[in-house]
Amino acid sequence: MAGIEEAAALAAELPGVTEGEDKFGHREWAVAGKGFAWVRPFTKADIKRFGDQVPAGDQVPPGGPVLALRVADLAEKEAILAAGIPGVFTIPHFDGYKAYLADLPAMSAGDLAEALADAWLSQAPPALADQFLADRGRDSSVSDSET
């Protein structure tokens, strides 16, 4: 079971990460000035949009803090959603947007760490991403970093 403080600690372990606040005053994490994760509370409008429909993935409303995580492209988003990772879901507001949501209390620490690393990789400069992958013993061709 994960929470915001655990997410913050995991994000801080990634190279070049800065923590700040978005325009709504919610915590966010960025690399090289590009946001890769942010706290995304459900709004009344989000809950109203659901009605009786449960989004792909998990329960609605989530059981606790929600984190939004960027991905390299929509194909990656669909693959993540299809993987059935506990806590991972999307809402109509995120349709066509390269990000998904994570209900932190429903996620394991390992799944959260991997989700944050993948989100970081989607925004990190290529040289930094390649070094990170090399340090972890992964092939740098796996990186989908945007320039």
C-alpha positions as YAML, in Angstrom:
chain: A
units: angstrom
residues:
- id: 1
  name: MET
  ca: [0.00, 0.00, 0.00]
- id: 2
  name: ALA
  ca: [1.58, 3.25, -1.16]
- id: 3
  name: GLY
  ca: [0.99, 6.89, -0.33]
- id: 4
  name: ILE
  ca: [2.05, 10.38, -1.39]
- id: 5
  name: GLU
  ca: [5.11, 10.47, 0.87]
- id: 6
  name: GLU
  ca: [6.32, 7.16, -0.52]
- id: 7
  name: ALA
  ca: [5.77, 8.46, -4.07]
- id: 8
  name: ALA
  ca: [7.71, 11.62, -3.20]
- id: 9
  name: ALA
  ca: [10.61, 9.60, -1.77]
- id: 10
  name: LEU
  ca: [10.73, 7.31, -4.81]
- id: 11
  name: ALA
  ca: [10.58, 10.25, -7.23]
- id: 12
  name: ALA
  ca: [13.38, 12.02, -5.35]
- id: 13
  name: GLU
  ca: [15.64, 9.00, -5.92]
- id: 14
  name: LEU
  ca: [15.44, 9.48, -9.71]
- id: 15
  name: PRO
  ca: [18.19, 11.59, -11.31]
- id: 16
  name: GLY
  ca: [17.57, 15.30, -11.84]
- id: 17
  name: VAL
  ca: [14.14, 15.38, -10.20]
- id: 18
  name: THR
  ca: [12.69, 18.55, -8.79]
- id: 19
  name: GLU
  ca: [9.56, 18.77, -6.68]
- id: 20
  name: GLY
  ca: [7.20, 21.70, -6.89]
- id: 21
  name: GLU
  ca: [3.57, 22.67, -7.14]
- id: 22
  name: ASP
  ca: [1.34, 22.83, -10.19]
- id: 23
  name: LYS
  ca: [-0.93, 25.78, -10.92]
- id: 24
  name: PHE
  ca: [-3.55, 24.27, -8.59]
- id: 25
  name: GLY
  ca: [-1.15, 23.99, -5.66]
- id: 26
  name: HIS
  ca: [-0.76, 20.21, -5.91]
- id: 27
  name: ARG
  ca: [2.61, 18.51, -5.57]
- id: 28
  name: GLU
  ca: [4.35, 17.59, -8.81]
- id: 29
  name: TRP
  ca: [7.66, 16.09, -9.88]
- id: 30
  name: ALA
  ca: [9.66, 17.03, -12.96]
- id: 31
  name: VAL
  ca: [12.91, 16.22, -14.74]
- id: 32
  name: ALA
  ca: [14.63, 18.86, -16.90]
- id: 33
  name: GLY
  ca: [11.57, 21.08, -16.44]
- id: 34
  name: LYS
  ca: [9.12, 18.45, -17.72]
- id: 35
  name: GLY
  ca: [6.50, 17.12, -15.33]
- id: 36
  name: PHE
  ca: [6.21, 13.36, -15.10]
- id: 37
  name: ALA
  ca: [3.99, 12.85, -12.04]
- id: 38
  name: TRP
  ca: [1.59, 14.98, -10.03]
- id: 39
  name: VAL
  ca: [-1.05, 14.64, -7.34]
- id: 40
  name: ARG
  ca: [-4.43, 14.62, -9.08]
- id: 41
  name: PRO
  ca: [-7.36, 14.76, -6.65]
- id: 42
  name: PHE
  ca: [-10.76, 13.83, -7.98]
- id: 43
  name: THR
  ca: [-12.96, 16.83, -8.52]
- id: 44
  name: LYS
  ca: [-16.72, 16.90, -8.06]
- id: 45
  name: ALA
  ca: [-16.95, 17.11, -11.86]
- id: 46
  name: ASP
  ca: [-14.85, 13.93, -12.22]
- id: 47
  name: ILE
  ca: [-17.11, 12.02, -9.87]
- id: 48
  name: LYS
  ca: [-20.24, 13.37, -11.59]
- id: 49
  name: ARG
  ca: [-18.88, 12.26, -15.01]
- id: 50
  name: PHE
  ca: [-18.59, 8.68, -13.75]
- id: 51
  name: GLY
  ca: [-22.21, 8.30, -12.79]
- id: 52
  name: ASP
  ca: [-22.65, 4.55, -12.44]
- id: 53
  name: GLN
  ca: [-19.81, 3.75, -14.85]
- id: 54
  name: VAL
  ca: [-16.57, 2.38, -13.39]
- id: 55
  name: PRO
  ca: [-13.49, 3.39, -15.39]
- id: 56
  name: ALA
  ca: [-10.98, 0.86, -16.70]
- id: 57
  name: GLY
  ca: [-8.93, -0.51, -13.87]
- id: 58
  name: ASP
  ca: [-10.15, 0.01, -10.37]
- id: 59
  name: GLN
  ca: [-12.76, 1.29, -7.96]
- id: 60
  name: VAL
  ca: [-14.31, 4.74, -8.14]
- id: 61
  name: PRO
  ca: [-13.76, 6.97, -6.39]
- id: 62
  name: PRO
  ca: [-10.26, 5.83, -5.47]
- id: 63
  name: GLY
  ca: [-9.57, 4.83, -1.91]
- id: 64
  name: GLY
  ca: [-6.97, 7.51, -1.33]
- id: 65
  name: PRO
  ca: [-4.53, 9.88, -2.97]
- id: 66
  name: VAL
  ca: [-4.36, 9.74, -6.75]
- id: 67
  name: LEU
  ca: [-1.20, 10.30, -8.73]
- id: 68
  name: ALA
  ca: [-1.17, 11.14, -12.44]
- id: 69
  name: LEU
  ca: [1.73, 9.67, -14.39]
- id: 70
  name: ARG
  ca: [2.92, 10.58, -17.89]
- id: 71
  name: VAL
  ca: [3.71, 8.04, -20.57]
- id: 72
  name: ALA
  ca: [5.68, 8.30, -23.81]
- id: 73
  name: ASP
  ca: [2.66, 7.71, -26.04]
- id: 74
  name: LEU
  ca: [-0.94, 6.52, -26.07]
- id: 75
  name: ALA
  ca: [0.09, 2.96, -27.02]
- id: 76
  name: GLU
  ca: [2.12, 2.73, -23.80]
- id: 77
  name: LYS
  ca: [-0.84, 4.08, -21.84]
- id: 78
  name: GLU
  ca: [-3.13, 1.41, -23.30]
- id: 79
  name: ALA
  ca: [-0.57, -1.32, -22.53]
- id: 80
  name: ILE
  ca: [-0.27, -0.14, -18.91]
- id: 81
  name: LEU
  ca: [-4.05, -0.03, -18.50]
- id: 82
  name: ALA
  ca: [-4.39, -3.50, -20.05]
- id: 83
  name: ALA
  ca: [-1.75, -4.98, -17.73]
- id: 84
  name: GLY
  ca: [-4.21, -5.08, -14.84]
- id: 85
  name: ILE
  ca: [-1.88, -3.44, -12.31]
- id: 86
  name: PRO
  ca: [-3.85, -2.88, -9.09]
- id: 87
  name: GLY
  ca: [-4.72, 0.79, -8.65]
- id: 88
  name: VAL
  ca: [-4.04, 1.84, -12.25]
- id: 89
  name: PHE
  ca: [-6.96, 3.42, -14.13]
- id: 90
  name: THR
  ca: [-8.05, 6.31, -16.31]
- id: 91
  name: ILE
  ca: [-11.03, 8.63, -16.53]
- id: 92
  name: PRO
  ca: [-12.75, 10.26, -19.52]
- id: 93
  name: HIS
  ca: [-10.95, 13.55, -18.77]
- id: 94
  name: PHE
  ca: [-7.67, 11.76, -19.67]
- id: 95
  name: ASP
  ca: [-8.94, 10.37, -23.01]
- id: 96
  name: GLY
  ca: [-6.37, 11.16, -25.70]
- id: 97
  name: TYR
  ca: [-3.90, 12.42, -23.08]
- id: 98
  name: LYS
  ca: [-0.54, 10.71, -22.52]
- id: 99
  name: ALA
  ca: [-1.07, 10.02, -18.83]
- id: 100
  name: TYR
  ca: [-2.96, 7.66, -16.56]
- id: 101
  name: LEU
  ca: [-3.96, 7.66, -12.90]
- id: 102
  name: ALA
  ca: [-2.87, 5.59, -9.93]
- id: 103
  name: ASP
  ca: [-4.86, 5.04, -6.74]
- id: 104
  name: LEU
  ca: [-1.85, 4.91, -4.41]
- id: 105
  name: PRO
  ca: [-3.31, 2.84, -1.55]
- id: 106
  name: ALA
  ca: [-4.20, 0.11, -4.06]
- id: 107
  name: MET
  ca: [-0.64, -0.06, -5.46]
- id: 108
  name: SER
  ca: [2.32, -2.04, -4.21]
- id: 109
  name: ALA
  ca: [5.57, -0.21, -3.54]
- id: 110
  name: GLY
  ca: [7.21, -2.11, -6.42]
- id: 111
  name: ASP
  ca: [4.48, -1.18, -8.90]
- id: 112
  name: LEU
  ca: [4.67, 2.46, -7.80]
- id: 113
  name: ALA
  ca: [8.46, 2.55, -8.16]
- id: 114
  name: GLU
  ca: [8.24, 1.07, -11.67]
- id: 115
  name: ALA
  ca: [5.44, 3.45, -12.66]
- id: 116
  name: LEU
  ca: [7.42, 6.48, -11.48]
- id: 117
  name: ALA
  ca: [10.58, 5.31, -13.25]
- id: 118
  name: ASP
  ca: [8.66, 4.76, -16.49]
- id: 119
  name: ALA
  ca: [6.99, 8.17, -16.20]
- id: 120
  name: TRP
  ca: [10.40, 9.74, -15.52]
- id: 121
  name: LEU
  ca: [11.85, 7.99, -18.58]
- id: 122
  name: SER
  ca: [9.07, 9.43, -20.75]
- id: 123
  name: GLN
  ca: [10.23, 12.97, -19.92]
- id: 124
  name: ALA
  ca: [13.95, 12.69, -19.17]
- id: 125
  name: PRO
  ca: [16.52, 13.98, -21.67]
- id: 126
  name: PRO
  ca: [17.84, 11.06, -23.75]
- id: 127
  name: ALA
  ca: [21.39, 11.15, -22.35]
- id: 128
  name: LEU
  ca: [20.11, 11.13, -18.76]
- id: 129
  name: ALA
  ca: [17.63, 8.34, -19.54]
- id: 130
  name: ASP
  ca: [20.32, 6.25, -21.24]
- id: 131
  name: GLN
  ca: [22.65, 6.65, -18.25]
- id: 132
  name: PHE
  ca: [19.85, 5.74, -15.84]
- id: 133
  name: LEU
  ca: [19.03, 2.60, -17.82]
- id: 134
  name: ALA
  ca: [22.70, 1.64, -18.09]
- id: 135
  name: ASP
  ca: [23.09, 2.05, -14.31]
- id: 136
  name: ARG
  ca: [20.10, -0.24, -13.81]
- id: 137
  name: GLY
  ca: [21.48, -2.77, -16.28]
- id: 138
  name: ARG
  ca: [18.74, -2.21, -18.84]
- id: 139
  name: ASP
  ca: [19.27, -1.73, -22.57]
- id: 140
  name: SER
  ca: [19.01, 1.95, -23.46]
- id: 141
  name: SER
  ca: [17.01, 1.04, -26.57]
- id: 142
  name: VAL
  ca: [14.11, 0.41, -24.17]
- id: 143
  name: SER
  ca: [13.92, 4.15, -23.46]
- id: 144
  name: ASP
  ca: [11.03, 6.01, -25.07]
- id: 145
  name: SER
  ca: [12.28, 9.39, -23.91]
- id: 146
  name: GLU
  ca: [11.01, 12.41, -25.76]
- id: 147
  name: THR
  ca: [13.38, 15.17, -26.76]
...
